[in-house]
């Protein structure tokens, strides 16, 4: 069963409490998402490290319950 957008947002905010999160369903199929995540936790981290934080927040669901997730990450004051 595909993962719902609100569950993706909940998990990200659980791991990154200050995060501003917007989830876009790219195909309207509930299986391909784009997540816009802004957090001060990204300060001093490379783009790869930022994405790793978000993927860790998803608790291993990437590739299983969550088929495809594109990421756009930024510092909170930049969104």
N, C-alpha and C positions, 0 to 999 in steps of 0.2 A: 504494500500500500504506500503510495507517495506521501512524502512529508508535507504538511501544510505550512504555508508561509508564516502564520502566527507562531508555530512551534519553532521554526528557524529563528525568528526574532526573539522569542522567549529564551532560547538556549544562548544566543549571543549576548543578550542583556544580563543573563545569569552570570556569565563568565566575565563580561565587561560592563559592570553596572552603570558607568557613565555614558555608555554608547548611545548614539543616535543611529537608529537602524531603519532603513526602508528596503522592503523586499518587493521586487517586480517579478511577476510571472511572465517570462519571456514569450512563451508559446500559448499560454492560456490552458495548458494541460496539467498544471499542478506538479510538473516534473522537471522543469527547466527554469531556474531562477537567477536573478541578478540581485546581489545584496550590496547595498550602499551602507558602509559602516564608518562612522566617525567617532573616534575615541581619543582621549588624552593618553591612554595606555600605549598608543602608537608612537609617542614622543621618543625620538632617538633610535627608532627601529627601522630597518630596511623594509621595503615593500614586501619582500618574501617573509620576513619575520612577522609583519602585520597580518599577512594572510595565514601564516601558521597559527597565530593566536585565534583567529576566527575559526579555522578548521578544528583546532583543539576544542573550542567551545561547542562544536557540534557532536562531541562525544562519540566519534567513530561511526556516525550515521552516513557520512559521505561515501558514495559508492554503493550503499545498500538502500536504506530508506530514502536517501536523497541522491537522486541520479546525477543532476548537473547543477552546479552553483558557480556562477561567475562572481568575482569580487571586485569592488572598488572601495579602497580604504583611504582614509585621510585623517588628519588631526581634527579634533572636534571643532576648533575655531575656523576651520578651512571649508566646511561644507556649506 
